[in-house]
Amino acid sequence: MLTIRLTRKGKKNQPFFRVVVIDKRRSSKGGRAVEELGYVDPLTKRKSLKKERILHWIKMGAKPSDTIHNLLISEKIIEGKKI
């Protein structure tokens, strides 16, 4: 099953997250992603998301994680209630 979730990158005490589509059985650190859909930088509050590709993967059956679900609602990419 495919999921849309965050993978952590960056140095110690400088987190940087990529939004990726990945097989749920693979590791969040070592697993290879199917496609990269954007990034989130919590230190500078920068976000860049590929809206069309995210909607495409959701239509194809990928399930967003709880954090990504809330992020997509706050960015107005999908509608619904936060989890």
C-alpha positions as a Python dict, from the first residue, in 0.01 Angstrom:
ca = {
    (1, 'M'): (0, 0, 0),
    (2, 'L'): (131, 343, -91),
    (3, 'T'): (141, 624, 162),
    (4, 'I'): (223, 992, 143),
    (5, 'R'): (444, 1079, 437),
    (6, 'L'): (745, 1276, 558),
    (7, 'T'): (1105, 1157, 548),
    (8, 'R'): (1356, 1337, 767),
    (9, 'K'): (1665, 1488, 611),
    (10, 'G'): (1911, 1747, 734),
    (11, 'K'): (2171, 1764, 1005),
    (12, 'K'): (2147, 1716, 1378),
    (13, 'N'): (1919, 1982, 1530),
    (14, 'Q'): (1842, 2113, 1179),
    (15, 'P'): (1550, 1901, 1059),
    (16, 'F'): (1428, 1915, 702),
    (17, 'F'): (1144, 1698, 575),
    (18, 'R'): (1061, 1573, 227),
    (19, 'V'): (706, 1480, 132),
    (20, 'V'): (725, 1149, -53),
    (21, 'V'): (509, 868, -186),
    (22, 'I'): (650, 541, -51),
    (23, 'D'): (545, 181, -2),
    (24, 'K'): (425, 151, 359),
    (25, 'R'): (639, -159, 422),
    (26, 'R'): (963, 23, 348),
    (27, 'S'): (1169, 206, 607),
    (28, 'S'): (1114, 577, 655),
    (29, 'K'): (1491, 635, 662),
    (30, 'G'): (1635, 381, 421),
    (31, 'G'): (1346, 308, 190),
    (32, 'R'): (1347, 439, -163),
    (33, 'A'): (1059, 672, -247),
    (34, 'V'): (837, 632, -552),
    (35, 'E'): (817, 1009, -604),
    (36, 'E'): (910, 1325, -416),
    (37, 'L'): (615, 1565, -381),
    (38, 'G'): (771, 1860, -201),
    (39, 'Y'): (940, 1963, 120),
    (40, 'V'): (872, 2120, 459),
    (41, 'D'): (1130, 2322, 654),
    (42, 'P'): (1008, 2368, 1013),
    (43, 'L'): (1287, 2611, 1110),
    (44, 'T'): (1215, 2872, 842),
    (45, 'K'): (845, 2773, 798),
    (46, 'R'): (895, 2722, 422),
    (47, 'K'): (678, 2470, 239),
    (48, 'S'): (668, 2367, -121),
    (49, 'L'): (415, 2108, -235),
    (50, 'K'): (325, 1981, -583),
    (51, 'K'): (-53, 2007, -568),
    (52, 'E'): (-133, 1829, -894),
    (53, 'R'): (90, 1530, -816),
    (54, 'I'): (-45, 1498, -461),
    (55, 'L'): (-403, 1492, -590),
    (56, 'H'): (-298, 1240, -856),
    (57, 'W'): (-150, 1001, -600),
    (58, 'I'): (-452, 1033, -369),
    (59, 'K'): (-676, 950, -665),
    (60, 'M'): (-457, 646, -739),
    (61, 'G'): (-516, 518, -383),
    (62, 'A'): (-223, 651, -177),
    (63, 'K'): (-319, 726, 184),
    (64, 'P'): (-171, 1039, 348),
    (65, 'S'): (-30, 1005, 699),
    (66, 'D'): (-201, 1201, 977),
    (67, 'T'): (61, 1478, 968),
    (68, 'I'): (42, 1510, 590),
    (69, 'H'): (-338, 1504, 604),
    (70, 'N'): (-336, 1801, 843),
    (71, 'L'): (-74, 1981, 631),
    (72, 'L'): (-279, 1936, 312),
    (73, 'I'): (-587, 2076, 486),
    (74, 'S'): (-397, 2381, 617),
    (75, 'E'): (-254, 2443, 267),
    (76, 'K'): (-607, 2406, 120),
    (77, 'I'): (-510, 2123, -114),
    (78, 'I'): (-781, 1892, 22),
    (79, 'E'): (-1091, 1958, 227),
    (80, 'G'): (-1197, 1795, 551),
    (81, 'K'): (-1134, 1799, 924),
    (82, 'K'): (-791, 1777, 1081),
    (83, 'I'): (-703, 1455, 1258),
}
